[in-house]
Amino acid sequence: MEDPKLIKQASEFVFNLFKEKLSKKLVYHNFRHTLEVVAVAEELGQNSGLAPDQLQDLVLAAWFHDTGYVDAYEGHEAESIKIATEWLARHDYPTERLERIEGCIKATKHDVAPETLLQELLVDADLSNIGKSTFSATAELLRVEWEIFQDKFFTDSEWAHFQMDFLLSTTFHSNQAQRMFAAQLGLNIQEQRERLSKEEKKKKKSEKKHRETLAQPKRGIETMFRNTYRTHLNLSAIADNKANMMISLNAIILSVVITYLSAKSSIIGTDFTQHRTLIVPIGMLLLTTLGSVVFAIISAQPEVTSFSINRKKKKINTRNVNLLFFGNFTHLPLEDFQKGMHEIMRDKKSLYNNMITDIYYLGDVLSRKYKILRISYTIFMVGLVLTVVGFAIAIASY
C-alpha cells in the first residue's frame, strides 16, 4: 500500500459520513457491509499480486463504492463516484488514478460488466456474501431494505425462488475469488435448494388445507376490520364525551337557577312579585336545560343489541348469530358457546359474517347516539337563544 495514512483518512471520512447522513433503515448497505467489502477486496488484491498503487486504488474504491446511498438509493453508484472524486481531488490524487477508481465503482452496478482486473476484484468483493456461511441471514436484511426503499415485497416462497435464481446466475470473475468462495457458494446453493423444497411443500400443504382449516384472512382484510372497529369505538367515545359535557353543563345551569329561585335572601326570592316578567325567560331556561340534559342522558345510556336465540335447537347457526358480542353469547351455556366459537374458527365465512354483523350493530347504536345527541345540542342552542331574547324583552318592558 502506497499511502496507509490516506487509506485511514478515507475510512474515517466514510465512517463519519455514514454516521451523520446514512439512513438507519439501510440495514444491509451500511458501514458493516462496506467494511466487509474493503477487507475482502484487500485480501483478493494481495493474493492477485497487485502493485502497491493498484492495491491502494482498489481499497479506496471499496471504501467509497456505497457512499452514494447517503443521497440516493437508485443510481447510488453515480453519487458514490461524485463523493469519491471530490474527496480524493482535495487530497491532490492523480487524475488517471481517479478515473481508475471511478471505473471500479461504476463496475459494481448490476448491469455493468467489469473490464479490468481491479474492477473484477471489487465486483467479486461486493458479491462475496454469496460465498459466505452468513449468506441467508444477510440476504434477509437485503429483503427488508428492498421492502422499505423499493416497495418490493416477497412471500417466503417467492424469496426462496429469487435467491436460488440469483445464486445460480452469479459467478465470480477473478480466479482468486473463485478459490476463496467457490466451496461455500456450493454449500449455499445446496442449502437454498433444500429451503426452496421445504417452501414448496409448505405451500402445497397450505393450499390443500386452506378451505378446511381455520379461517386465515388476508392482511388487507384484517387491517380493514381492525380500522373499522377502532373507528367505531373512537366515535362512540367521542359521542359519550360530548354527552357527558352537555350533562355537566346543563346540570350546573339547573343548579344555579334553582338555587337563585329558592334562595330567600336573593333579589328574585324577596321581590319576586315585583319581577313577574322574568318568569317567562327563567322558565324557558329551565325547560331548555331540562330537555337538553334528558336527551344527553338518553344518548349516553348504555344500549345492548341482541339476537333472539332459540335454546331448543341442538346446533347454533353461527352464520345467523353473532357470537362475538357479549349480549348474545351470555345467553348460551358454556358448552354451546365453545362449540359455536370452534365452528367460527373452522369456517371463514362464519368468521367474516360474525365480524360484519358486529360492525353493523355497532354502527346502528352509534347512529342512534349521534341523532339523540344532535337533538340535545339543538334544544340547548335554540333554547339559549330564546332565553336571551326573553330576558332582553323582559328588561326592555320593565
Backbone hydrogen bonds, N-H to C=O, Kabsch-Sander energy under -0.5 kcal/mol:
donor,donor_aa,acceptor,acceptor_aa,energy
2,E,52,P,-0.7
6,L,3,D,-0.6
7,I,3,D,-1.6
8,K,4,P,-2.2
9,Q,5,K,-2.2
10,A,6,L,-2.4
11,S,7,I,-2.3
12,E,8,K,-2.2
13,F,9,Q,-2.3
14,V,10,A,-2.5
15,F,11,S,-2.3
16,N,12,E,-2.4
17,L,13,F,-2.5
18,F,14,V,-2.6
19,K,15,F,-2.3
20,E,16,N,-2.1
21,K,17,L,-2.6
22,L,17,L,-0.6
22,L,18,F,-1.1
26,L,23,S,-1.5
27,V,25,K,-1.6
30,N,28,Y,-2.1
34,T,30,N,-2.0
35,L,31,F,-2.7
36,E,32,R,-2.0
37,V,33,H,-2.3
38,V,34,T,-2.5
39,A,35,L,-2.1
40,V,36,E,-2.3
41,A,37,V,-2.9
42,E,38,V,-2.5
43,E,39,A,-1.9
44,L,40,V,-2.9
45,G,41,A,-2.5
46,Q,42,E,-2.3
47,N,43,E,-2.4
48,S,44,L,-1.6
49,G,46,Q,-1.2
50,L,45,G,-2.1
55,L,51,A,-2.8
56,Q,52,P,-2.2
57,D,53,D,-2.2
58,L,54,Q,-2.4
59,V,55,L,-2.3
60,L,56,Q,-2.5
61,A,57,D,-2.4
62,A,58,L,-2.0
63,W,59,V,-2.1
64,F,60,L,-1.9
65,H,61,A,-1.2
67,T,64,F,-1.4
69,Y,66,D,-1.6
70,V,67,T,-1.7
71,D,68,G,-1.9
72,A,68,G,-2.2
76,H,73,Y,-1.0
78,A,75,G,-0.6
79,E,75,G,-1.0
80,S,76,H,-2.6
81,I,77,E,-2.4
82,K,78,A,-2.0
83,I,79,E,-2.4
84,A,80,S,-2.6
85,T,81,I,-2.7
86,E,82,K,-2.1
87,W,83,I,-2.2
88,L,84,A,-2.8
89,A,85,T,-2.3
90,R,86,E,-1.4
91,H,87,W,-0.6
91,H,88,L,-0.7
92,D,89,A,-1.7
93,Y,88,L,-1.9
98,L,94,P,-1.8
99,E,95,T,-2.0
100,R,96,E,-1.2
101,I,97,R,-2.3
102,E,98,L,-2.6
103,G,99,E,-2.1
104,C,100,R,-1.7
105,I,101,I,-2.3
106,K,102,E,-2.4
107,A,103,G,-1.5
108,T,104,C,-0.6
108,T,105,I,-1.2
109,K,106,K,-1.4
112,V,109,K,-1.7
120,E,116,T,-2.2
121,L,117,L,-2.5
122,L,118,L,-2.1
123,V,119,Q,-2.4
124,D,120,E,-2.5
125,A,121,L,-2.1
126,D,122,L,-2.4
127,L,123,V,-1.6
128,S,125,A,-0.9
130,I,127,L,-1.8
131,G,128,S,-1.6
132,K,129,N,-1.6
135,F,132,K,-1.4
138,T,134,T,-2.3
139,A,135,F,-2.2
140,E,136,S,-1.4
141,L,137,A,-1.0
142,L,138,T,-1.6
143,R,139,A,-2.0
144,V,140,E,-2.1
145,E,141,L,-2.2
146,W,142,L,-2.3
147,E,143,R,-1.8
148,I,144,V,-1.7
149,F,145,E,-2.7
150,Q,146,W,-2.1
151,D,146,W,-0.5
152,K,146,W,-1.5
153,F,151,D,-0.7
159,W,155,T,-2.8
160,A,156,D,-2.0
161,H,157,S,-2.0
162,F,158,E,-2.6
163,Q,159,W,-2.8
164,M,160,A,-2.0
165,D,161,H,-2.5
166,F,162,F,-2.2
167,L,163,Q,-2.4
168,L,164,M,-2.1
169,S,165,D,-1.7
170,T,166,F,-1.0
178,Q,174,S,-1.8
179,R,175,N,-2.2
180,M,176,Q,-1.9
181,F,177,A,-2.6
182,A,178,Q,-1.8
185,L,181,F,-2.4
186,G,182,A,-2.1
187,L,183,A,-1.7
188,N,184,Q,-2.6
189,I,185,L,-2.3
190,Q,186,G,-2.0
191,E,187,L,-2.7
192,Q,188,N,-2.6
193,R,189,I,-2.1
194,E,190,Q,-2.0
195,R,191,E,-2.3
196,L,192,Q,-2.5
197,S,193,R,-1.9
198,K,194,E,-2.1
199,E,195,R,-2.3
200,E,196,L,-2.2
201,K,197,S,-2.1
202,K,198,K,-2.6
203,K,199,E,-2.4
204,K,200,E,-2.3
205,K,201,K,-2.4
206,S,202,K,-2.3
207,E,203,K,-2.4
208,K,204,K,-2.0
209,K,205,K,-1.8
210,H,206,S,-0.6
212,E,209,K,-0.8
213,T,209,K,-2.5
215,A,345,M,-2.2
222,E,218,K,-2.3
223,T,219,R,-2.5
224,M,220,G,-2.1
225,F,221,I,-2.4
226,R,222,E,-2.6
227,N,223,T,-2.7
228,T,224,M,-2.3
229,Y,225,F,-2.6
230,R,226,R,-2.3
231,T,227,N,-2.6
232,H,228,T,-2.4
233,L,229,Y,-2.5
234,N,230,R,-2.4
235,L,231,T,-2.5
236,S,232,H,-2.2
237,A,233,L,-2.2
238,I,234,N,-2.3
239,A,235,L,-2.4
240,D,236,S,-2.3
241,N,237,A,-2.2
242,K,238,I,-2.4
243,A,239,A,-2.4
244,N,240,D,-2.6
245,M,241,N,-2.2
246,M,242,K,-2.2
247,I,243,A,-2.5
248,S,244,N,-2.5
249,L,245,M,-2.4
250,N,246,M,-2.4
251,A,247,I,-2.3
252,I,248,S,-2.0
253,I,249,L,-2.1
254,L,250,N,-2.8
255,S,251,A,-2.3
256,V,252,I,-2.3
257,V,253,I,-2.6
258,I,254,L,-2.7
259,T,255,S,-2.0
260,Y,256,V,-2.2
261,L,257,V,-2.2
262,S,258,I,-2.2
263,A,259,T,-1.3
266,S,263,A,-0.9
270,T,266,S,-2.3
271,D,267,I,-2.5
274,Q,271,D,-1.1
275,H,271,D,-0.6
275,H,272,F,-1.2
278,L,275,H,-1.4
279,I,276,R,-1.6
282,I,278,L,-2.1
283,G,279,I,-2.7
284,M,280,V,-2.5
285,L,281,P,-2.3
286,L,282,I,-2.3
287,L,283,G,-2.5
288,T,284,M,-2.5
289,T,285,L,-2.5
290,L,286,L,-2.4
291,G,287,L,-2.8
292,S,288,T,-2.6
293,V,289,T,-2.5
294,V,290,L,-2.0
295,F,291,G,-2.0
296,A,292,S,-2.0
297,I,293,V,-2.2
298,I,294,V,-2.2
299,S,295,F,-2.2
300,A,296,A,-2.1
301,Q,297,I,-1.0
305,T,303,E,-0.5
309,I,307,F,-0.7
310,N,308,S,-0.5
311,R,309,I,-0.9
313,K,310,N,-1.1
318,T,316,I,-1.2
320,N,317,N,-1.7
321,V,317,N,-1.6
323,L,321,V,-1.1
325,F,322,N,-0.9
328,N,325,F,-1.9
329,F,325,F,-2.0
330,T,326,F,-1.6
331,H,328,N,-1.4
332,L,329,F,-1.4
337,F,333,P,-2.2
338,Q,334,L,-2.5
339,K,335,E,-2.3
340,G,336,D,-2.5
341,M,337,F,-2.4
342,H,338,Q,-2.2
343,E,339,K,-2.0
344,I,340,G,-2.0
345,M,341,M,-2.2
346,R,342,H,-1.3
347,D,343,E,-1.6
348,K,346,R,-0.6
351,L,344,I,-0.5
351,L,347,D,-2.0
352,Y,348,K,-2.6
353,N,349,K,-2.3
354,N,350,S,-2.4
355,M,351,L,-2.0
356,I,352,Y,-2.8
357,T,353,N,-2.4
358,D,354,N,-2.3
359,I,355,M,-2.2
360,Y,356,I,-2.3
361,Y,357,T,-2.2
362,L,358,D,-2.0
363,G,359,I,-2.3
364,D,360,Y,-2.0
365,V,361,Y,-2.2
366,L,362,L,-2.2
367,S,363,G,-2.6
368,R,364,D,-1.8
369,K,365,V,-2.3
370,Y,366,L,-2.2
371,K,367,S,-1.9
372,I,368,R,-2.3
373,L,369,K,-2.5
374,R,370,Y,-2.0
375,I,371,K,-1.7
376,S,372,I,-2.1
377,Y,373,L,-2.2
378,T,374,R,-2.4
379,I,375,I,-2.7
380,F,376,S,-2.1
381,M,377,Y,-2.4
382,V,378,T,-2.9
383,G,379,I,-2.7
384,L,380,F,-1.9
385,V,381,M,-1.9
386,L,382,V,-2.5
387,T,383,G,-2.3
388,V,384,L,-2.2
389,V,385,V,-2.4
390,G,386,L,-2.7
391,F,387,T,-2.6
392,A,388,V,-2.3
393,I,389,V,-2.4
394,A,390,G,-2.7
395,I,391,F,-2.6
396,A,392,A,-2.2
397,S,393,I,-2.2
398,Y,394,A,-0.5
398,Y,395,I,-0.6
